[in-house]
Amino acid sequence: MTDSLHSSLVYWPPAPPSDPDSPEAPEDTRRRQLLYTDPVHSVNLINTIRDHLKQTIQAVGEAEFQQEWLANVDKDVVSSFGQLGIL
């Protein structure tokens, strides 16, 4: 995947460990850990959507997915998903 497809919300790599030589307030440690474990910053949305769509297609079958599900989605959205490699 190209860098342009990575969300600026996803932090790669995870939070660096705190420096034991510099004092840090417990609240700062807690906030940093919360920030870096928040799904908003740790889950790649494109991969998540792709995985869920693949599971749905496998469960209902490709023909039914095309007729019953994809037919109800705006064509621009389907096109954009294709450009992102989701569909």
Wavefront OBJ file of the C-alpha trace (Angstrom):
o trace
v 0.000 0.000 0.000
v 1.328 3.441 -0.836
v 1.962 6.098 1.775
v -0.858 8.227 0.372
v -3.338 5.538 1.449
v -2.216 5.529 5.070
v -4.355 7.599 7.352
v -2.655 10.346 9.268
v -4.644 9.155 12.270
v -2.882 5.787 12.372
v 0.358 5.988 14.299
v 3.164 3.831 12.924
v 5.099 2.592 14.875
v 3.401 2.417 18.268
v 4.320 4.792 21.060
v 7.978 4.778 21.966
v 8.711 3.615 25.500
v 9.112 6.415 27.984
v 12.647 7.473 28.832
v 13.431 6.174 32.343
v 15.843 9.108 32.879
v 13.196 11.785 32.380
v 10.445 12.075 34.957
v 6.916 11.795 33.681
v 3.707 12.365 35.555
v 1.479 9.290 35.865
v -1.284 11.203 34.078
v 1.013 11.813 31.090
v 1.886 8.122 30.946
v -1.787 7.151 31.131
v -2.776 9.604 28.380
v 0.030 8.474 26.072
v -0.902 4.817 26.521
v -4.577 5.603 25.943
v -3.764 7.633 22.842
v -1.660 4.903 21.248
v -4.109 2.096 22.060
v -7.205 3.963 20.866
v -8.650 2.110 17.843
v -8.901 5.431 16.007
v -5.102 5.485 15.978
v -4.345 1.768 15.810
v -6.790 0.277 13.288
v -6.290 0.695 9.555
v -9.773 1.481 8.269
v -9.109 0.353 4.689
v -7.964 -3.102 5.820
v -10.894 -3.400 8.225
v -13.475 -2.541 5.555
v -11.792 -4.872 3.041
v -11.822 -7.775 5.528
v -15.479 -7.260 6.464
v -16.539 -7.026 2.820
v -14.627 -10.222 1.975
v -16.365 -12.035 4.839
v -19.746 -10.766 3.644
v -19.078 -11.810 0.045
v -18.038 -15.283 1.199
v -21.113 -15.603 3.417
v -23.730 -14.540 0.852
v -21.966 -15.392 -2.416
v -20.591 -12.994 -4.988
v -23.663 -12.949 -7.252
v -26.039 -12.127 -4.401
v -23.600 -9.551 -3.030
v -23.548 -7.814 -6.437
v -27.349 -7.903 -6.841
v -28.578 -7.283 -3.312
v -25.843 -5.261 -1.645
v -23.607 -3.516 -4.151
v -26.530 -2.448 -6.354
v -27.754 -0.222 -3.505
v -24.455 1.638 -3.119
v -23.676 4.865 -4.948
v -21.512 4.172 -8.006
v -18.970 6.847 -6.961
v -18.510 5.073 -3.624
v -17.997 1.726 -5.372
v -15.511 3.366 -7.738
v -13.619 4.958 -4.848
v -13.494 1.635 -2.993
v -12.040 0.088 -6.154
v -9.363 2.786 -6.363
v -8.420 2.109 -2.738
v -8.173 -1.620 -3.448
v -11.079 -2.467 -1.178
v -13.281 -4.026 -3.868
l 1 2 3 4 5 6 7 8 9 10 11 12 13 14 15 16 17 18 19 20 21 22 23 24 25 26 27 28 29 30 31 32 33 34 35 36 37 38 39 40 41 42 43 44 45 46 47 48 49 50 51 52 53 54 55 56 57 58 59 60 61 62 63 64 65 66 67 68 69 70 71 72 73 74 75 76 77 78 79 80 81 82 83 84 85 86 87
